[in-house]
Amino acid sequence: MPLPKIKLFIAAALLLFAAAFPQARAQNGDDEKTSLQSDDFFSEESSISFDFPGIMSPGDEELYRAIVRRQATGDWEGADKRIAKLEDDFLAGHLLFERYMHPSYRSQYSELKEWMRKYNDLPGAGRIYKLAV
């Protein structure tokens, strides 16, 4: 990248940073000196707020929490009842992975084969494969 383009890129990045984090300017109003501290960004009094769209409904969020708790204690029936109530099962592969790897759960070959068919791109696919063979 030629030098003028690098300078332009750095200037644009600094402008974006200043616009996104206005409290990064010095507290005394002196714009020439800037003091950045992690407390400026992460304190409860911070004026920064990020409004991210919800990834899942609050109901699903609570169901996922309950499913994880049930599976951690080996309550497979309780977990299954809650899984059936999910509106969006986009984390089902991860839930099933945790179940199949749980020390007290006895996985069936057909379950592992189905998991590999659906979720072979998830982390842990190698462990599921080794468990199946």
VMD Tcl script that draws the C-alpha trace (Angstrom):
set ca {
  {0.00 0.00 0.00}
  {1.55 3.35 -0.97}
  {2.37 5.70 1.90}
  {-0.39 8.29 1.17}
  {-3.03 5.54 1.26}
  {-1.73 4.30 4.60}
  {-1.93 7.82 6.04}
  {-5.46 8.19 4.70}
  {-6.46 4.83 6.19}
  {-5.00 5.74 9.61}
  {-6.71 9.13 9.56}
  {-10.04 7.55 8.68}
  {-9.64 4.95 11.44}
  {-8.87 7.66 14.00}
  {-11.90 9.70 12.92}
  {-14.15 6.66 13.21}
  {-12.72 5.87 16.64}
  {-13.25 9.44 17.84}
  {-16.83 9.42 16.57}
  {-17.60 6.05 18.15}
  {-15.98 6.81 21.52}
  {-16.46 10.52 22.29}
  {-15.45 10.10 25.95}
  {-11.96 9.16 24.76}
  {-11.22 12.88 24.53}
  {-9.57 14.38 27.58}
  {-12.02 15.26 30.34}
  {-10.65 18.81 30.70}
  {-11.85 19.83 27.24}
  {-8.34 19.93 25.80}
  {-8.72 18.15 22.45}
  {-4.97 18.06 21.88}
  {-4.31 15.51 24.62}
  {-6.21 12.28 24.87}
  {-6.23 9.91 27.78}
  {-7.62 6.45 27.23}
  {-8.34 4.20 30.15}
  {-10.31 0.99 30.19}
  {-12.51 2.44 32.93}
  {-13.70 5.08 30.46}
  {-15.25 2.42 28.28}
  {-16.41 -0.26 30.68}
  {-17.63 1.57 33.75}
  {-21.29 1.53 34.65}
  {-21.43 5.31 34.21}
  {-20.19 5.05 30.62}
  {-22.32 6.80 28.04}
  {-21.56 4.15 25.43}
  {-24.44 1.85 24.71}
  {-24.62 -0.76 22.05}
  {-28.07 -1.67 20.83}
  {-27.60 -5.09 19.31}
  {-30.61 -6.90 17.94}
  {-31.60 -9.91 20.01}
  {-30.09 -13.10 18.70}
  {-32.80 -15.20 20.27}
  {-36.06 -14.56 22.01}
  {-35.98 -14.15 25.79}
  {-38.08 -17.33 26.04}
  {-35.56 -19.34 24.03}
  {-32.71 -17.85 26.03}
  {-34.28 -19.09 29.26}
  {-35.02 -22.48 27.69}
  {-31.41 -22.88 26.55}
  {-30.21 -22.04 30.06}
  {-32.60 -24.60 31.54}
  {-31.55 -27.24 28.99}
  {-27.87 -26.75 29.80}
  {-28.60 -27.02 33.53}
  {-30.69 -30.18 33.03}
  {-28.06 -31.84 30.85}
  {-25.28 -30.96 33.28}
  {-27.10 -32.99 35.94}
  {-28.03 -35.82 33.57}
  {-31.74 -35.00 33.41}
  {-32.17 -36.04 29.77}
  {-35.98 -36.19 29.88}
  {-36.22 -32.69 31.35}
  {-33.83 -31.39 28.72}
  {-35.79 -33.07 25.92}
  {-39.06 -31.49 27.12}
  {-37.47 -28.06 26.94}
  {-35.78 -28.72 23.59}
  {-39.23 -29.51 22.15}
  {-40.42 -26.04 23.25}
  {-37.64 -24.10 21.47}
  {-38.74 -21.68 18.76}
  {-35.27 -21.68 17.17}
  {-33.00 -24.70 17.56}
  {-29.88 -23.18 15.97}
  {-27.80 -24.34 18.96}
  {-29.14 -27.90 18.88}
  {-25.87 -29.31 17.56}
  {-23.98 -27.84 20.49}
  {-26.57 -29.11 22.98}
  {-26.40 -32.60 21.54}
  {-22.60 -32.53 21.54}
  {-22.62 -31.71 25.26}
  {-25.08 -34.55 25.85}
  {-23.14 -37.12 23.85}
  {-19.91 -36.18 25.62}
  {-21.47 -36.30 29.09}
  {-19.92 -39.11 31.17}
  {-23.29 -40.53 32.22}
  {-24.93 -40.51 28.78}
  {-24.66 -43.63 26.63}
  {-24.78 -42.51 23.02}
  {-26.26 -44.74 20.36}
  {-24.47 -45.13 17.04}
  {-27.57 -43.88 15.21}
  {-27.54 -40.64 17.27}
  {-23.88 -40.02 16.54}
  {-24.33 -40.80 12.85}
  {-27.24 -38.34 12.65}
  {-25.22 -35.69 14.50}
  {-22.35 -36.11 12.02}
  {-24.79 -35.82 9.11}
  {-26.27 -32.56 10.39}
  {-23.46 -30.89 12.32}
  {-20.14 -32.13 10.93}
  {-18.90 -28.55 10.59}
  {-19.18 -27.80 14.32}
  {-16.27 -27.90 16.73}
  {-16.04 -31.31 18.28}
  {-17.01 -33.24 15.15}
  {-13.78 -35.21 15.44}
  {-14.66 -36.26 18.97}
  {-18.13 -37.37 17.89}
  {-16.58 -39.36 15.04}
  {-14.13 -41.06 17.41}
  {-16.98 -41.89 19.77}
  {-18.97 -43.43 16.92}
  {-16.21 -45.71 15.61}
}
mol new
graphics top color blue
foreach p $ca { graphics top sphere $p radius 0.5 }
foreach p [lrange $ca 0 end-1] q [lrange $ca 1 end] { graphics top cylinder $p $q radius 0.2 }
display resetview
